Amino acid sequence: MTCIVGLITKDAAYIGGDTRLTQDSGIINGVFEKVFFKNNLLFGFCGNYRLGQILRYRFSSPDSSKQNFEEYLNTKFIDALMKCLEKAGHACLGEGDIPRIEGDGSFFIASNREIFTIDPDFCVTKVDEIEALGSGAAYAIGSLETTKDWDVVHPTSRIQIALEVACKYAAACAPPFVIMDTNGVRI
């Protein structure tokens, strides 16, 4: 799987992730970036890598200018995402014929100082301050929690430390890391 980390500060939201890709018990050689900035939105995904490719290269976010971000995600964004994934053959019907993201992929989406998780069942959940996704998530959250009072440490350093911890204990995670903020700055 992977490790994707989300962190919100008073100035911005940040998402960081590893670049390892695994299949079954094997490692696929290469650097596979799972964090990117597109159409003024910051994304970080885990699970099936195809989900991220669709988000990055096929999906066009609808206009959000007339809604608050949470309302936008729960309406226009999810509706457009479901259509895009269905067209790309990456959506399926789960238990009770409820639509799901194929391969149980999930992702963060961020704008300004907000991060939301989009789950495999298209549920939108607001992140409070810290969150992580993927097989290294528990390690990363533990690390972020222990560094929360480190005022002198830049948020990207906290994310770097969290990803390093996750990679030390979760075999499906590995550097290099990609860390970006909601201004589109790659750190």
C-alpha positions in Angstrom: 0.0 0.0 0.0 1.6 3.3 1.0 1.6 6.1 3.5 0.0 9.4 2.8 0.0 12.1 5.5 -2.2 15.1 5.9 -1.4 18.0 8.3 -3.3 21.3 8.8 -1.7 24.4 10.3 -2.9 28.0 10.8 -1.2 28.9 7.5 -1.9 26.0 5.1 -2.7 22.3 4.6 0.1 19.9 3.7 0.0 16.4 2.2 3.1 14.2 1.9 3.5 10.7 0.7 6.0 7.9 -0.1 6.7 6.7 -3.7 6.8 2.8 -3.3 4.5 0.7 -5.4 3.8 -2.9 -4.4 1.8 -5.8 -5.9 1.0 -8.8 -3.7 4.3 -9.3 -1.8 6.5 -7.8 -4.5 8.0 -4.3 -5.0 7.6 -2.7 -8.4 10.8 -0.8 -9.2 10.5 2.9 -9.9 9.3 6.1 -8.2 5.6 6.4 -8.1 4.4 9.8 -6.9 1.1 9.8 -5.1 0.8 13.5 -4.1 0.1 16.1 -6.7 -1.5 19.5 -7.3 -4.2 20.0 -10.0 -6.7 22.7 -10.6 -5.9 24.5 -7.3 -6.5 21.3 -5.4 -4.0 19.1 -3.6 -4.4 15.4 -3.8 -2.7 12.4 -2.1 -3.9 8.9 -2.7 -3.4 5.3 -1.6 -4.5 1.9 -2.6 -4.8 1.0 -6.3 -2.3 3.2 -8.3 -4.8 3.4 -11.2 -7.1 5.6 -9.0 -4.3 8.2 -8.7 -3.6 8.1 -12.5 -7.3 8.7 -13.2 -7.5 11.6 -10.7 -4.3 13.2 -12.1 -4.8 12.7 -15.8 -8.5 12.1 -16.6 -10.6 13.8 -13.9 -11.6 17.4 -14.3 -12.9 19.0 -11.1 -16.1 21.0 -11.6 -16.2 24.7 -10.6 -16.4 25.2 -6.8 -16.5 29.0 -6.7 -20.1 29.2 -5.4 -20.0 26.6 -2.6 -18.0 26.1 0.6 -15.4 23.4 0.1 -17.2 20.6 2.1 -20.5 21.2 0.4 -18.8 21.2 -3.0 -17.0 17.9 -2.3 -20.2 16.2 -1.1 -22.1 17.3 -4.2 -20.5 18.4 -7.5 -17.1 16.9 -6.9 -18.3 13.4 -5.9 -20.9 13.3 -8.7 -18.3 14.2 -11.3 -15.8 11.7 -9.7 -18.2 8.8 -9.8 -19.0 9.5 -13.5 -15.3 9.7 -14.3 -14.4 6.5 -12.5 -17.4 4.6 -14.1 -16.3 5.8 -17.5 -12.7 4.7 -16.8 -13.9 1.3 -15.5 -12.6 2.0 -12.0 -15.9 2.0 -10.1 -17.8 -1.0 -9.0 -21.0 -1.9 -7.1 -20.3 -3.1 -3.6 -22.6 -4.8 -1.1 -26.2 -3.7 -1.5 -25.3 -2.3 -5.0 -23.6 0.7 -3.3 -21.0 2.3 -5.7 -17.3 1.9 -4.6 -13.9 2.9 -5.9 -12.4 -0.2 -7.5 -9.5 -1.7 -5.5 -10.6 0.2 -2.3 -8.5 3.2 -3.1 -8.9 6.3 -1.0 -7.4 9.8 -1.1 -7.0 13.2 0.6 -8.1 16.3 -1.2 -7.1 19.7 0.2 -7.8 23.4 -0.4 -6.6 26.4 1.6 -6.5 25.1 5.2 -8.9 22.1 4.8 -8.2 18.5 4.1 -10.9 15.8 3.5 -10.7 12.1 3.1 -12.6 10.4 0.2 -13.2 6.8 1.2 -13.8 3.9 -1.2 -17.5 4.3 -0.7 -17.3 8.0 -1.7 -17.8 9.1 1.9 -16.3 12.6 2.5 -14.7 13.1 6.0 -13.2 16.3 7.2 -9.7 16.0 8.8 -9.3 17.8 12.1 -5.6 18.4 12.3 -3.7 15.3 11.3 -4.5 12.1 9.4 -2.8 9.4 7.5 -3.8 6.8 4.9 -2.3 3.5 3.9 -0.4 0.7 5.5 2.0 3.1 7.3 -0.9 5.3 8.6 -0.8 4.2 12.3 3.0 4.9 12.5 2.7 8.3 10.8 -0.2 9.4 13.1 1.8 8.4 16.1 4.8 10.4 14.9 2.7 13.4 14.1 1.0 13.3 17.5 4.4 13.2 19.3 5.7 16.2 17.3 2.5 18.4 17.6 4.1 20.7 20.2 7.3 21.2 18.3 6.6 24.8 17.4 10.1 25.4 16.1 9.8 22.5 13.6 8.3 23.4 10.2 5.2 21.3 9.3 7.1 19.7 6.3 9.8 18.5 8.7 7.0 16.9 10.8 5.7 15.2 7.7 9.1 14.0 6.7 9.7 12.5 10.2 6.3 10.8 10.1 7.0 9.3 6.7 10.4 8.1 7.8 8.9 6.4 10.8 6.2 4.8 8.6 8.8 3.5 6.2 10.9 2.0 9.0 8.0 -0.2 10.1 5.7 -0.7 7.1 7.3 -2.6 4.2 5.0 -1.2 1.6 6.4 2.3 2.1 9.6 3.8 0.9 11.3 7.1 0.1 11.7 9.4 -1.8 8.9 11.5 -0.4 6.7 14.1 -2.1 5.4 16.9 0.2 3.3 19.7 -1.0 1.2 22.5 0.4 -2.2 23.9 -0.7 -0.4 26.7 -2.5 1.0 24.2 -4.9 4.5 24.5 -3.5 6.5 21.3 -3.6 8.8 21.1 -0.6 
